[in-house]
């Protein structure tokens, strides 16, 4: 871990890394400390411990940390500590490289801001209709989370007012530069007030990040945490060699052997994604697809089903390599190896989070050996080589056993704009009218105009009937099964 200020940092803003420190020691406001406690966070992660005092003090920061290290709370809590809810004007802007990461960051900001009555966090991502976003901007919001292209679009339409923005965060700044957003980012930063706090978070620290930091930050302090772990995550990494024709069968044998509750399978092309999903479904394994050609609604729906265990295996292209927030992911499979080693690191980083040892399996042809060698050189880790004869022979019935999802998902036609809360939906299912057990209800997600709720597959018909016949918050809402 290193901290390298471009000028000497004040000692009181550079805490020593004490893993036993609590959030109370970071001098957060009481309402945010209460939220942290409610969410079950006990001790701050290293990036939070190092960054939060600096950000509370108004410093510009370049934070470098691996995926899953808690960086959203690291910049989110300081932002929320300064937001003036009574002033319904945009006060903080968070730029993200993908729509998926925008949605994840916005969810986390709303969760952390649950004790800020009236707080408006707005997603401004591409791939979504622009008119509702314009309408929401006209009504006023406190925090905007967006992709560079869509933010720039709103600026050009003169519907996005940045005059009162006091903090701007570039989340996964390295990824945005890799995706060619440099010019968009520069235009957005140039449109912001000169007097502001500028924060960059990045998994890596290439020369391009240093150039951007020099140009747009004032005396920034660099906080690098667990930079070594970025290349050596706590993940068991195995390679099975197979011919191109044997890859899908090997995948089925891997899933049959491990029987993961949730897994992501990465492919390089969307046509392969479709073929793999069909093969898994034919084998009785609950699977869904995620790639760049899906409409935003369909992508959000698929991610909701995967998060709540209504889909067990997500087959994805690299559009999903960043921005996926899934708890307790059992397995990551590379059906196709990526061309760049750092993409491999981002992919397998979905597993082994929060201190848990993960599992990543790659299925490679002999022609892909050079990619394995590049990955090993980049990560400093020797991948385990195993033969496919170590796997059980494929039996369709055996592969299907336990392959179906334990949950199903319903969509309710009411959301955040209808004042819907997770407790309202849970109450409708488990209260006097619903009569179901809380243990039979899974994850609940509230969106602006609709909500998702997962229920145990065995009670899906009963749950659907209870929701259709009963009221939520004293009203009838449309309810349907999400296919």
C-alpha positions in Angstrom: 0.0 0.0 0.0 1.4 3.4 -0.9 0.2 7.0 -0.6 2.0 9.4 -2.8 0.9 13.0 -2.5 2.2 15.5 -5.1 2.8 17.7 -2.1 3.2 16.6 1.5 -0.1 15.4 2.9 -1.4 16.6 6.2 -0.7 13.9 8.8 -4.2 14.1 10.2 -5.6 13.2 6.8 -3.4 10.2 6.3 -4.5 7.6 8.8 -2.3 4.6 9.5 -3.8 1.3 8.2 -5.5 -0.1 11.3 -7.7 -3.0 10.3 -9.6 -2.9 13.6 -10.8 0.7 13.1 -14.5 1.3 13.0 -16.5 3.6 10.8 -17.1 5.8 13.9 -13.4 6.6 13.9 -13.7 8.2 10.4 -15.8 11.0 11.8 -18.8 10.5 9.5 -22.1 12.2 10.4 -24.4 10.3 12.8 -27.1 9.6 10.1 -24.5 7.9 7.9 -23.0 6.0 10.8 -26.5 4.7 11.5 -26.9 3.5 7.9 -23.5 1.8 8.0 -24.6 0.0 11.1 -28.0 -1.0 9.6 -26.3 -2.4 6.5 -24.1 -4.6 8.7 -20.8 -3.0 7.8 -18.5 -3.5 10.8 -15.0 -2.3 9.8 -14.0 -0.1 6.8 -12.1 -1.7 4.0 -8.6 -0.4 3.4 -9.6 1.9 0.6 -12.4 3.3 2.8 -10.1 3.7 5.7 -7.6 5.6 3.6 -9.9 7.6 1.3 -12.8 8.8 3.5 -10.9 11.1 5.8 -9.2 12.7 2.7 -12.5 13.2 0.9 -14.3 14.5 3.9 -11.5 17.1 4.2 -12.2 18.2 0.6 -9.0 16.8 -1.0 -8.7 15.6 -4.5 -7.8 11.9 -4.5 -6.7 9.3 -7.0 -7.8 6.0 -5.5 -6.3 2.7 -6.9 -7.9 -0.5 -5.6 -9.1 -3.8 -7.0 -12.7 -4.7 -7.9 -14.8 -5.5 -4.9 -12.8 -3.4 -2.4 -15.7 -1.1 -1.3 -14.8 1.9 -3.4 -18.4 3.0 -4.0 -18.9 3.6 -0.2 -15.4 5.2 -0.1 -16.5 8.1 -2.3 -20.3 7.7 -1.7 -20.3 8.4 2.1 -18.3 11.6 1.8 -20.6 12.8 -1.0 -23.7 12.1 1.1 -22.1 13.9 4.1 -22.1 17.1 2.1 -25.3 16.9 0.1 -27.9 19.5 0.9 -31.2 17.8 0.3 -33.3 21.0 0.7 -31.4 22.4 -2.4 -32.8 20.2 -5.2 -30.0 21.0 -7.5 -27.3 18.7 -8.9 -24.4 18.7 -6.3 -22.4 15.6 -7.3 -21.6 13.8 -10.6 -20.3 10.3 -10.9 -19.1 9.0 -14.2 -19.0 5.3 -15.0 -17.9 3.4 -18.1 -21.0 1.1 -18.4 -24.7 1.2 -17.9 -24.4 -1.8 -15.6 -21.9 0.0 -13.3 -24.1 3.1 -13.3 -27.0 1.0 -12.1 -24.9 -0.6 -9.4 -23.4 2.7 -8.2 -26.9 4.4 -8.1 -28.3 1.5 -6.1 -25.5 1.7 -3.6 -25.8 5.5 -3.3 -29.6 5.2 -2.6 -28.9 2.5 -0.1 -26.3 4.6 1.7 -28.6 7.6 1.5 -31.6 5.9 3.0 -31.6 8.4 5.9 -31.6 11.4 3.6 -35.4 11.9 3.1 -36.1 13.2 -0.4 -32.7 12.4 -1.8 -32.8 12.0 -5.6 -30.1 9.9 -7.3 -30.5 9.9 -11.0 -29.1 7.5 -13.6 -28.1 9.1 -16.9 -26.9 6.2 -18.9 -27.1 5.5 -22.7 -29.3 2.7 -24.0 -32.2 4.1 -22.1 -34.9 6.6 -23.4 -33.6 10.1 -23.0 -37.0 11.9 -22.5 -37.7 10.5 -19.0 -34.1 11.5 -18.0 -34.7 15.0 -19.2 -38.0 15.2 -17.3 -36.2 14.0 -14.1 -33.5 16.6 -14.6 -36.1 19.3 -14.9 -37.7 18.2 -11.6 -34.3 18.3 -10.0 -31.8 15.8 -8.6 -29.0 15.8 -6.0 -26.6 13.2 -7.5 -26.3 12.0 -11.1 -24.6 8.8 -12.0 -24.0 8.5 -15.8 -21.9 7.3 -18.7 -19.8 10.0 -20.5 -21.7 9.8 -23.8 -25.1 10.3 -22.2 -23.9 13.0 -19.8 -22.4 14.9 -22.8 -25.6 14.5 -24.7 -27.6 16.2 -21.9 -25.0 19.0 -21.7 -25.4 19.6 -25.4 -29.1 19.8 -25.0 -28.7 22.4 -22.2 -30.8 20.3 -19.8 -28.0 19.4 -17.4 -26.9 22.2 -15.0 -23.5 21.6 -13.5 -23.1 25.1 -11.8 -23.6 23.7 -8.2 -21.6 20.5 -8.6 -19.0 20.4 -5.9 -17.8 16.8 -6.3 -17.1 14.8 -9.5 -16.0 11.2 -9.4 -14.6 9.2 -12.3 -15.2 5.6 -11.3 -13.1 3.0 -13.2 -11.4 5.9 -15.0 -8.9 3.5 -16.6 -11.7 1.5 -18.2 -13.4 4.7 -19.5 -10.1 5.7 -21.2 -9.7 2.2 -22.6 -13.2 2.5 -24.1 -12.3 5.7 -25.9 -14.2 8.2 -23.7 -11.2 10.5 -23.1 -12.5 13.3 -25.2 -16.0 13.1 -23.7 -14.5 13.1 -20.2 -12.4 16.1 -20.9 -15.4 18.0 -22.2 -17.5 17.1 -19.1 -14.7 18.1 -16.8 -14.2 21.4 -18.7 -17.9 22.2 -18.2 -17.7 21.8 -14.4 -17.1 24.6 -11.9 -13.4 25.3 -11.5 -13.8 25.2 -7.7 -14.7 21.6 -7.1 -13.4 18.3 -5.7 -12.2 15.8 -8.4 -11.9 12.1 -7.5 -10.5 9.4 -9.7 -10.9 5.7 -8.9 -9.0 3.2 -11.0 -8.0 -0.5 -10.8 -4.7 0.4 -12.6 -2.6 3.5 -12.9 -1.5 3.9 -16.5 0.2 7.0 -17.8 -3.1 8.2 -19.2 -4.5 8.4 -15.7 -1.5 10.4 -14.5 -1.9 12.9 -17.4 -5.6 13.3 -16.6 -4.9 13.8 -12.9 -2.3 16.4 -13.6 -4.7 18.3 -15.9 -7.9 18.3 -13.8 -7.0 17.7 -10.2 -5.6 20.1 -7.6 -2.7 18.7 -5.5 -4.2 15.2 -5.6 -3.2 12.6 -3.1 -2.8 9.1 -4.5 -4.1 6.2 -2.4 -3.1 2.8 -3.6 -4.5 -0.1 -1.7 -4.1 -3.8 -2.4 -2.5 -3.1 -5.7 -0.7 -6.4 -5.6 -4.0 -8.2 -5.1 -5.2 -6.8 -8.3 -2.9 -9.2 -10.1 -3.2 -12.0 -7.6 -6.8 -12.3 -6.4 -7.7 -15.0 -3.8 -9.1 -17.2 -6.5 -8.2 -20.8 -7.4 -7.5 -20.8 -11.1 -7.8 -24.0 -13.2 -7.3 -24.7 -16.9 -8.9 -27.6 -18.7 -7.6 -28.3 -22.2 -10.2 -29.2 -24.8 -10.7 -28.9 -28.6 -13.0 -26.2 -29.9 -15.7 -28.8 -30.5 -15.4 -30.2 -27.0 -15.7 -26.9 -25.1 -19.4 -26.8 -24.5 -19.4 -30.5 -23.3 -16.5 -29.7 -21.0 -18.5 -26.7 -19.6 -21.4 -29.0 -19.0 -19.2 -31.5 -17.2 -17.7 -28.7 -15.1 -21.1 -27.5 -14.0 -22.2 -31.1 -13.4 -19.1 -31.6 -11.2 -19.3 -28.4 -9.2 -23.1 -27.7 -9.2 -22.7 -24.0 -8.5 -25.6 -22.0 -7.2 -24.5 -19.1 -9.4 -21.9 -18.9 -12.1 -20.8 -16.6 -14.9 -19.6 -18.1 -18.2 -17.6 -15.6 -20.4 -17.6 -15.9 -24.2 -16.0 -13.5 -26.7 -18.9 -13.3 -29.2 -22.6 -12.9 -28.7 -23.4 -15.6 -31.2 -21.5 -18.0 -29.0 -23.5 -16.8 -26.0 -26.7 -17.8 -27.7 -25.5 -21.2 -28.6 -24.2 -21.9 -25.1 -27.4 -20.7 -23.4 -29.3 -23.2 -25.7 -27.0 -26.0 -24.8 -27.3 -25.4 -21.1 -31.1 -25.0 -21.3 -31.3 -28.3 -23.2 -29.3 -30.0 -20.4 -31.8 -28.7 -17.8 -29.6 -26.0 -16.5 -31.2 -22.6 -15.8 -29.2 -20.1 -17.9 -29.6 -16.6 -19.4 -27.7 -14.3 -21.8 -26.1 -10.9 -21.3 -24.5 -9.0 -24.2 -24.3 -5.6 -25.7 -27.2 -6.0 -28.2 -29.8 -6.4 -25.5 -32.1 -3.5 -24.7 -31.4 -1.9 -21.4 -34.7 -3.2 -19.9 -33.8 -6.7 -20.9 -30.3 -6.4 -19.5 -31.7 -5.1 -16.2 -34.2 -7.8 -16.1 -31.6 -10.5 -16.7 -29.3 -9.1 -14.0 -32.2 -8.9 -11.5 -33.0 -12.6 -12.2 -29.3 -13.6 -11.8 -28.9 -11.6 -8.6 -31.9 -13.2 -7.0 -31.0 -16.7 -8.1 -33.9 -17.1 -10.6 -31.1 -17.8 -13.2 -28.2 -19.9 -12.1 -25.8 -19.5 -15.0 -25.2 -16.2 -16.7 -23.5 -16.5 -20.1 -22.0 -13.1 -21.0 -19.7 -11.2 -23.3 -17.2 -8.7 -21.8 -19.9 -6.0 -21.5 -20.6 -7.8 -18.2 -17.0 -8.0 -17.0 -17.3 -4.8 -15.0 -20.2 -3.4 -13.1 -21.8 -6.7 -12.1 -22.6 -6.7 -8.4 -23.4 -10.3 -7.3 -23.0 -11.6 -3.8 -21.5 -15.0 -3.3 -20.7 -15.9 -6.9 -19.5 -19.5 -6.8 -17.8 -19.8 -10.2 -16.4 -17.9 -13.2 -15.8 -19.9 -16.4 -13.8 -18.6 -19.4 -15.2 -20.6 -22.3 -13.2 -18.3 -24.5 -10.0 -16.7 -23.2 -9.8 -12.9 -23.7 -7.1 -11.4 -25.8 -5.8 -9.2 -22.9 -4.6 -10.5 -19.6 -6.1 -7.6 -17.6 -9.5 -8.5 -19.1 -9.0 -12.0 -17.6 -8.3 -10.4 -14.2 -11.5 -8.3 -14.4 -13.5 -11.4 -15.4 -12.4 -13.7 -12.6 -12.6 -10.8 -10.1 -16.4 -11.4 -10.0 -15.5 -14.4 -7.7 -13.5 -14.5 -4.5 -14.9 -11.2 -3.2 -15.2 -10.0 0.4 -12.3 -12.2 1.6 -13.7 -15.4 0.2 -11.7 -17.8 -1.9 -13.2 -17.9 -5.4 -13.0 -20.4 -8.3 -12.2 -19.6 -11.9 -12.0 -22.2 -14.6 -10.8 -21.7 -18.1 -11.5 -24.1 -21.0 -8.7 -23.6 -23.5 -7.5 -25.2 -26.8 -3.8 -25.9 -27.4 -3.8 -22.8 -29.7 -4.7 -20.7 -26.7 -1.6 -21.7 -24.7 0.1 -18.4 -25.5 -2.8 -16.6 -23.8 -2.4 -18.7 -20.7 1.3 -17.9 -20.6 0.5 -14.2 -21.0 -2.0 -14.4 -18.1 0.5 -16.2 -15.9 3.2 -13.6 -16.7 0.8 -10.7 -16.0 -0.6 -12.1 -12.7 2.5 -13.9 -11.4 0.3 -16.9 -10.7 0.7 -20.4 -12.2 -2.7 -21.7 -13.3 -3.5 -25.3 -12.4 -3.6 -27.6 -15.4 -6.1 -30.4 -15.3 -7.2 -33.0 -17.8 -10.8 -33.4 -18.7 -10.7 -37.0 -17.6 -10.6 -35.6 -14.1 -14.2 -34.6 -14.7 -17.2 -36.9 -14.4 -18.5 -38.2 -17.7 -21.5 -36.2 -19.0 -24.9 -37.7 -18.1 -27.8 -35.5 -19.2 -29.9 -36.4 -16.2 -27.0 -35.9 -13.8 -26.2 -32.5 -15.4 -29.8 -31.5 -15.1 -30.0 -32.6 -11.4 -30.1 -29.5 -9.4 -29.7 -27.3 -12.5 -33.0 -25.6 -12.3 -33.2 -22.3 -10.4 -34.5 -22.3 -6.8 -36.3 -19.0 -7.3 -38.6 -17.4 -9.8 -39.1 -13.6 -10.3 -42.2 -11.5 -10.4 -42.4 -7.9 -11.8 -44.8 -5.6 -9.9 -46.0 -2.5 -11.7 -45.1 0.0 -9.0 -41.7 1.3 -7.9 -39.8 4.1 -6.3 -41.9 6.8 -7.9 -45.0 5.1 -6.3 -43.2 5.3 -2.9 -42.8 1.5 -3.0 -40.3 0.0 -0.5 -39.0 -3.6 -0.1 -40.9 -3.9 3.2 -44.2 -3.2 1.5 -43.8 -6.1 -0.9 -42.5 -8.4 1.8 -45.4 -7.5 4.0 -47.9 -8.2 1.2 -46.5 -11.7 0.8 -45.9 -12.6 4.5 -48.5 -10.6 6.3 -52.0 -11.6 7.2 -53.2 -11.5 3.7 -50.2 -13.2 2.1 -49.5 -15.8 4.7 -46.1 -16.9 3.3 -42.9 -17.5 5.2 -40.2 -14.8 5.0 -37.7 -17.6 4.3 -39.6 -18.2 1.0 -39.0 -14.7 -0.2 -35.8 -13.7 -1.9 -34.2 -10.5 -3.1 -36.4 -7.5 -3.7 -35.3 -4.7 -6.1 -37.1 -1.4 -6.4 -36.8 0.6 -9.7 -38.4 3.9 -10.6 -41.7 2.5 -12.1 -41.6 -1.2 -11.3 -40.1 -3.7 -8.8 -38.8 -7.3 -8.9 -39.3 -9.9 -6.2 -37.9 -13.4 -6.1 -39.9 -16.2 -4.4 -39.2 -19.9 -4.0 -40.1 -21.8 -7.1 -42.3 -24.3 -5.2 -44.7 -21.6 -4.0 -44.6 -19.4 -7.2 -48.3 -20.0 -8.1 -49.5 -19.2 -4.6 -47.3 -16.1 -4.4 -48.5 -14.8 -7.7 -52.2 -15.3 -6.7 -51.6 -13.5 -3.4 -49.9 -10.6 -5.1 -52.6 -10.3 -7.8 -55.5 -10.6 -5.3 -54.0 -8.4 -2.6 -53.1 -4.8 -2.2 -49.7 -3.2 -1.7 -49.7 0.1 0.2 -53.5 0.0 -0.1 -53.4 -0.3 -3.9 -53.7 -3.0 -6.6 -50.6 -3.3 -8.8 -50.1 -5.4 -11.9 -48.0 -8.5 -11.2 -46.5 -10.9 -13.8 -44.0 -13.7 -14.0 -40.7 -12.6 -15.5 -39.9 -15.2 -18.2 
